[in-house]
Amino acid sequence: MADLLLIRAKEDNETLLSHLRPLPQSTKILHVPLVSYDILPLKKEEFKSQPDSKFIVTSPRAADYVIKNYLDFVGTTFYVVGRTSAEKLCNSGLSVAHTAHTASELLSSMKENKREHPYHYVYLRGEIVRTEIASFLEEVGISCNEIIVYRAHYTISQNPQDIKNSNEEIVLPLYSEALAKTYIAFLEKNDLTQTCMRTHIIAISETVLSAVSKYKWRSTSISVNPESAEMVSAISKKIREIVPR
């Protein structure tokens, strides 16, 4: 049997499960959210100086911010990283000009098209970002400023009992470097590092996987593509590999 350990924010875990179902009946879901988010209030004065800006969204949380303030973004155009974020915006009736798999892919596309589209961009971001989009764009002559629209709160104080009670192989999807590091701190705080030897890590990138390289795991893999659908496929495949044993 396999236990699926979900450590992202509650709403992200619920979304993932909705895409994973149906799972084998013997699969137990362990909910141990180690992060939560606050969507920040919209400050209209931050947008007034560049009324014709195009907006960059690289996370579902930033997409949630836009949707929450829908009327303030009607008629604007978005450049997006990730199918999930793009679908959220499109389903709300907003205009997505380009969707990329990764931030690097988006930046390359914008650099190639800067003569054709000499726009000013506003990057809607969280407090922590891995790719410095605004800095890169400014370096190649593209005007961009940043607005922090959400904050992440990481915790290692969640109840560890579900993991302590688990005797099965664990499948753990990891979507961010910060959350991967938080999980290591959580294991160490609760004397759970012995569970690493029966845990299968599925990471969204090499960088995320490197964040947990301190310990030896039952297996590790990296999603072929960082899109959510590819992660879902990898998680489902791993669970089904374990269950028949």
C-alpha positions as a Markdown table, in Angstrom:
| # | Residue | x | y | z |
|---|---|---|---|---|
| 1 | Met | 0.0 | 0.0 | 0.0 |
| 2 | Ala | 1.0 | 3.6 | -0.4 |
| 3 | Asp | 0.3 | 6.8 | 1.6 |
| 4 | Leu | 0.2 | 10.1 | -0.3 |
| 5 | Leu | 1.6 | 12.9 | 1.8 |
| 6 | Leu | 0.4 | 16.4 | 0.9 |
| 7 | Ile | 2.2 | 19.3 | 2.5 |
| 8 | Arg | 1.1 | 22.3 | 0.4 |
| 9 | Ala | -1.6 | 24.7 | 1.3 |
| 10 | Lys | -5.0 | 23.1 | 1.9 |
| 11 | Glu | -6.6 | 24.5 | -1.2 |
| 12 | Asp | -3.7 | 23.3 | -3.3 |
| 13 | Asn | -3.9 | 19.8 | -1.8 |
| 14 | Glu | -7.6 | 19.7 | -2.6 |
| 15 | Thr | -7.0 | 20.8 | -6.2 |
| 16 | Leu | -4.4 | 18.1 | -6.7 |
| 17 | Leu | -6.6 | 15.4 | -5.2 |
| 18 | Ser | -9.5 | 16.4 | -7.6 |
| 19 | His | -7.1 | 15.7 | -10.5 |
| 20 | Leu | -5.7 | 12.5 | -9.1 |
| 21 | Arg | -8.9 | 10.7 | -8.4 |
| 22 | Pro | -9.7 | 7.9 | -8.7 |
| 23 | Leu | -6.8 | 6.5 | -6.7 |
| 24 | Pro | -6.5 | 2.9 | -5.5 |
| 25 | Gln | -8.8 | 2.3 | -2.6 |
| 26 | Ser | -5.9 | 1.4 | -0.3 |
| 27 | Thr | -4.2 | 4.7 | -0.8 |
| 28 | Lys | -4.3 | 6.8 | 2.4 |
| 29 | Ile | -4.1 | 10.6 | 2.2 |
| 30 | Leu | -1.9 | 12.3 | 4.8 |
| 31 | His | -2.8 | 16.0 | 5.0 |
| 32 | Val | 0.1 | 17.9 | 6.7 |
| 33 | Pro | 0.0 | 21.5 | 5.2 |
| 34 | Leu | 3.2 | 23.3 | 6.0 |
| 35 | Val | 2.3 | 26.5 | 4.2 |
| 36 | Ser | -0.6 | 28.9 | 4.0 |
| 37 | Tyr | -1.1 | 32.2 | 2.0 |
| 38 | Asp | -2.4 | 35.6 | 2.6 |
| 39 | Ile | -3.7 | 37.5 | -0.5 |
| 40 | Leu | -2.8 | 41.1 | 0.0 |
| 41 | Pro | -5.3 | 44.0 | -0.5 |
| 42 | Leu | -5.1 | 45.8 | -3.9 |
| 43 | Lys | -3.5 | 49.2 | -3.8 |
| 44 | Lys | -4.8 | 51.1 | -6.8 |
| 45 | Glu | -2.2 | 53.8 | -6.6 |
| 46 | Glu | 0.4 | 51.1 | -7.5 |
| 47 | Phe | -1.2 | 50.7 | -10.9 |
| 48 | Lys | -2.1 | 54.3 | -11.8 |
| 49 | Ser | 1.4 | 55.2 | -13.0 |
| 50 | Gln | 1.3 | 52.6 | -15.8 |
| 51 | Pro | -2.3 | 52.3 | -17.0 |
| 52 | Asp | -1.4 | 50.4 | -20.2 |
| 53 | Ser | 0.8 | 47.8 | -18.6 |
| 54 | Lys | 0.8 | 44.1 | -19.3 |
| 55 | Phe | 0.8 | 41.8 | -16.3 |
| 56 | Ile | 3.0 | 38.8 | -15.5 |
| 57 | Val | 1.5 | 36.0 | -13.4 |
| 58 | Thr | 3.7 | 33.1 | -12.4 |
| 59 | Ser | 1.7 | 31.3 | -9.7 |
| 60 | Pro | -1.9 | 30.3 | -8.9 |
| 61 | Arg | -1.8 | 32.5 | -5.9 |
| 62 | Ala | -1.1 | 35.6 | -8.0 |
| 63 | Ala | -4.0 | 34.5 | -10.3 |
| 64 | Asp | -6.2 | 34.3 | -7.3 |
| 65 | Tyr | -5.3 | 37.9 | -6.4 |
| 66 | Val | -6.3 | 39.0 | -9.9 |
| 67 | Ile | -9.6 | 37.2 | -9.8 |
| 68 | Lys | -10.3 | 38.6 | -6.3 |
| 69 | Asn | -9.9 | 42.1 | -7.8 |
| 70 | Tyr | -11.4 | 41.1 | -11.2 |
| 71 | Leu | -13.0 | 44.5 | -12.0 |
| 72 | Asp | -9.6 | 46.3 | -11.7 |
| 73 | Phe | -8.1 | 44.0 | -14.3 |
| 74 | Val | -10.9 | 43.8 | -16.9 |
| 75 | Gly | -9.4 | 44.8 | -20.3 |
| 76 | Thr | -5.8 | 44.1 | -19.3 |
| 77 | Thr | -3.6 | 41.4 | -20.8 |
| 78 | Phe | -1.6 | 38.7 | -19.0 |
| 79 | Tyr | 1.6 | 36.8 | -19.7 |
| 80 | Val | 1.5 | 33.6 | -17.6 |
| 81 | Val | 3.6 | 30.8 | -16.3 |
| 82 | Gly | 1.7 | 27.5 | -15.8 |
| 83 | Arg | -1.4 | 26.1 | -17.3 |
| 84 | Thr | -3.3 | 26.2 | -13.9 |
| 85 | Ser | -2.8 | 29.9 | -13.5 |
| 86 | Ala | -3.7 | 30.6 | -17.2 |
| 87 | Glu | -6.9 | 28.5 | -16.9 |
| 88 | Lys | -8.0 | 30.4 | -13.8 |
| 89 | Leu | -7.6 | 33.7 | -15.6 |
| 90 | Cys | -9.2 | 32.5 | -18.8 |
| 91 | Asn | -12.1 | 31.0 | -17.0 |
| 92 | Ser | -12.7 | 34.3 | -15.3 |
| 93 | Gly | -13.0 | 36.0 | -18.7 |
| 94 | Leu | -9.5 | 37.7 | -18.7 |
| 95 | Ser | -7.2 | 37.9 | -21.6 |
| 96 | Val | -4.0 | 35.7 | -21.6 |
| 97 | Ala | -1.7 | 36.6 | -24.4 |
| 98 | His | 1.0 | 33.9 | -23.7 |
| 99 | Thr | 1.3 | 30.9 | -21.5 |
| 100 | Ala | 4.7 | 29.3 | -20.8 |
| 101 | His | 5.7 | 26.1 | -19.0 |
| 102 | Thr | 8.4 | 27.9 | -16.9 |
| 103 | Ala | 9.6 | 31.4 | -16.0 |
| 104 | Ser | 12.7 | 30.9 | -18.1 |
| 105 | Glu | 10.6 | 30.0 | -21.1 |
| 106 | Leu | 8.5 | 33.1 | -20.6 |
| 107 | Leu | 11.5 | 35.3 | -20.3 |
| 108 | Ser | 13.1 | 33.9 | -23.5 |
| 109 | Ser | 9.8 | 34.6 | -25.4 |
| 110 | Met | 9.5 | 38.1 | -24.1 |
| 111 | Lys | 13.1 | 38.9 | -24.9 |
| 112 | Glu | 12.7 | 37.6 | -28.5 |
| 113 | Asn | 9.5 | 39.7 | -29.0 |
| 114 | Lys | 10.6 | 42.9 | -27.3 |
| 115 | Arg | 10.9 | 44.9 | -30.5 |
| 116 | Glu | 7.5 | 43.8 | -31.7 |
| 117 | His | 5.9 | 44.3 | -28.3 |
| 118 | Pro | 7.7 | 47.1 | -26.4 |
| 119 | Tyr | 5.3 | 47.0 | -23.5 |
| 120 | His | 5.7 | 48.0 | -19.9 |
| 121 | Tyr | 5.1 | 45.0 | -17.6 |
| 122 | Val | 4.0 | 44.6 | -14.0 |
| 123 | Tyr | 5.0 | 41.4 | -12.3 |
| 124 | Leu | 2.5 | 40.3 | -9.7 |
| 125 | Arg | 4.5 | 38.1 | -7.3 |
| 126 | Gly | 4.9 | 36.7 | -3.8 |
| 127 | Glu | 7.5 | 37.8 | -1.3 |
| 128 | Ile | 9.8 | 34.9 | -2.3 |
| 129 | Val | 10.6 | 34.2 | -6.0 |
| 130 | Arg | 13.2 | 31.9 | -7.5 |
| 131 | Thr | 13.5 | 33.7 | -10.9 |
| 132 | Glu | 14.2 | 37.4 | -10.7 |
| 133 | Ile | 11.9 | 38.3 | -13.6 |
| 134 | Ala | 11.9 | 42.1 | -13.3 |
| 135 | Ser | 15.7 | 42.3 | -13.0 |
| 136 | Phe | 16.2 | 40.1 | -16.1 |
| 137 | Leu | 13.7 | 42.1 | -18.1 |
| 138 | Glu | 15.3 | 45.4 | -17.1 |
| 139 | Glu | 18.8 | 44.0 | -18.1 |
| 140 | Val | 17.6 | 43.3 | -21.6 |
| 141 | Gly | 15.8 | 46.7 | -22.0 |
| 142 | Ile | 12.3 | 45.7 | -21.1 |
| 143 | Ser | 10.5 | 48.0 | -18.6 |
| 144 | Cys | 9.1 | 46.1 | -15.6 |
| 145 | Asn | 8.2 | 46.8 | -12.0 |
| 146 | Glu | 7.0 | 44.4 | -9.3 |
| 147 | Ile | 4.1 | 44.3 | -6.9 |
| 148 | Ile | 4.0 | 41.8 | -4.0 |
| 149 | Val | 0.4 | 40.5 | -4.0 |
| 150 | Tyr | 0.6 | 37.6 | -1.6 |
| 151 | Arg | 2.6 | 36.3 | 1.3 |
| 152 | Ala | 3.5 | 32.7 | 2.2 |
| 153 | His | 3.6 | 31.5 | 5.8 |
| 154 | Tyr | 5.7 | 28.4 | 6.4 |
| 155 | Thr | 5.3 | 26.3 | 9.6 |
| 156 | Ile | 6.9 | 23.2 | 11.1 |
| 157 | Ser | 4.4 | 23.1 | 14.0 |
| 158 | Gln | 1.8 | 20.9 | 12.3 |
| 159 | Asn | 0.8 | 17.7 | 14.1 |
| 160 | Pro | 3.2 | 14.9 | 12.9 |
| 161 | Gln | 1.0 | 12.0 | 14.2 |
| 162 | Asp | -0.3 | 10.9 | 10.8 |
| 163 | Ile | 3.2 | 10.4 | 9.5 |
| 164 | Lys | 4.3 | 8.7 | 12.8 |
| 165 | Asn | 1.4 | 6.3 | 12.5 |
| 166 | Ser | 2.2 | 5.5 | 8.8 |
| 167 | Asn | 4.0 | 2.2 | 8.2 |
| 168 | Glu | 3.5 | 2.3 | 4.4 |
| 169 | Glu | 5.7 | 3.7 | 1.6 |
| 170 | Ile | 5.0 | 7.4 | 1.3 |
| 171 | Val | 4.7 | 9.4 | -2.0 |
| 172 | Leu | 5.6 | 13.0 | -1.5 |
| 173 | Pro | 5.2 | 15.6 | -4.3 |
| 174 | Leu | 7.4 | 18.7 | -3.9 |
| 175 | Tyr | 6.5 | 21.9 | -5.7 |
| 176 | Ser | 8.8 | 24.5 | -4.3 |
| 177 | Glu | 12.3 | 24.8 | -2.9 |
| 178 | Ala | 11.1 | 26.7 | 0.2 |
| 179 | Leu | 8.5 | 24.1 | 1.0 |
| 180 | Ala | 11.0 | 21.3 | 0.5 |
| 181 | Lys | 13.4 | 22.9 | 3.0 |
| 182 | Thr | 10.4 | 23.4 | 5.4 |
| 183 | Tyr | 9.6 | 19.7 | 5.2 |
| 184 | Ile | 13.2 | 18.8 | 6.1 |
| 185 | Ala | 13.0 | 21.1 | 9.1 |
| 186 | Phe | 9.7 | 19.5 | 10.1 |
| 187 | Leu | 11.1 | 16.0 | 9.9 |
| 188 | Glu | 14.1 | 17.0 | 12.0 |
| 189 | Lys | 12.0 | 18.7 | 14.6 |
| 190 | Asn | 9.7 | 15.7 | 15.0 |
| 191 | Asp | 12.4 | 13.0 | 14.9 |
| 192 | Leu | 11.0 | 11.6 | 11.6 |
| 193 | Thr | 14.0 | 11.5 | 9.4 |
| 194 | Gln | 13.8 | 7.6 | 9.5 |
| 195 | Thr | 10.8 | 7.9 | 7.2 |
| 196 | Cys | 13.0 | 9.2 | 4.4 |
| 197 | Met | 14.0 | 5.6 | 3.6 |
| 198 | Arg | 10.4 | 4.7 | 2.7 |
| 199 | Thr | 9.5 | 8.0 | 1.0 |
| 200 | His | 9.3 | 8.5 | -2.8 |
| 201 | Ile | 10.0 | 12.1 | -3.7 |
| 202 | Ile | 8.5 | 13.5 | -6.9 |
| 203 | Ala | 10.0 | 17.0 | -7.5 |
| 204 | Ile | 8.9 | 19.7 | -9.9 |
| 205 | Ser | 12.5 | 20.6 | -10.7 |
| 206 | Glu | 16.2 | 19.8 | -10.1 |
| 207 | Thr | 16.4 | 22.8 | -7.8 |
| 208 | Val | 13.6 | 21.5 | -5.6 |
| 209 | Leu | 15.1 | 18.0 | -5.5 |
| 210 | Ser | 18.4 | 19.4 | -4.4 |
| 211 | Ala | 16.8 | 21.0 | -1.4 |
| 212 | Val | 16.2 | 17.6 | 0.1 |
| 213 | Ser | 19.4 | 15.9 | -0.9 |
| 214 | Lys | 20.6 | 15.9 | 2.7 |
| 215 | Tyr | 18.9 | 12.6 | 3.2 |
| 216 | Lys | 18.6 | 9.3 | 1.3 |
| 217 | Trp | 15.1 | 8.6 | 0.0 |
| 218 | Arg | 13.4 | 5.4 | -1.2 |
| 219 | Ser | 13.4 | 6.9 | -4.7 |
| 220 | Thr | 13.6 | 10.4 | -6.2 |
| 221 | Ser | 12.3 | 11.6 | -9.6 |
| 222 | Ile | 11.8 | 14.9 | -11.4 |
| 223 | Ser | 8.7 | 15.6 | -13.4 |
| 224 | Val | 9.4 | 15.6 | -17.1 |
| 225 | Asn | 7.5 | 18.9 | -17.3 |
| 226 | Pro | 6.7 | 21.3 | -14.5 |
| 227 | Glu | 3.1 | 21.7 | -15.6 |
| 228 | Ser | 0.5 | 20.4 | -13.0 |
| 229 | Ala | -0.8 | 17.7 | -15.4 |
| 230 | Glu | 2.7 | 16.2 | -15.7 |
| 231 | Met | 3.1 | 16.1 | -11.9 |
| 232 | Val | -0.4 | 14.5 | -11.5 |
| 233 | Ser | 0.7 | 11.8 | -14.0 |
| 234 | Ala | 4.0 | 11.2 | -12.2 |
| 235 | Ile | 2.3 | 10.9 | -8.8 |
| 236 | Ser | -0.4 | 8.6 | -10.1 |
| 237 | Lys | 2.1 | 6.4 | -11.8 |
| 238 | Lys | 4.3 | 6.1 | -8.7 |
| 239 | Ile | 1.3 | 5.2 | -6.4 |
| 240 | Arg | 0.2 | 2.5 | -8.9 |
| 241 | Glu | 3.8 | 1.1 | -9.0 |
| 242 | Ile | 3.7 | 0.7 | -5.2 |
| 243 | Val | 0.2 | -0.6 | -4.6 |
| 244 | Pro | 0.5 | -4.0 | -6.4 |
| 245 | Arg | 3.5 | -5.1 | -4.3 |
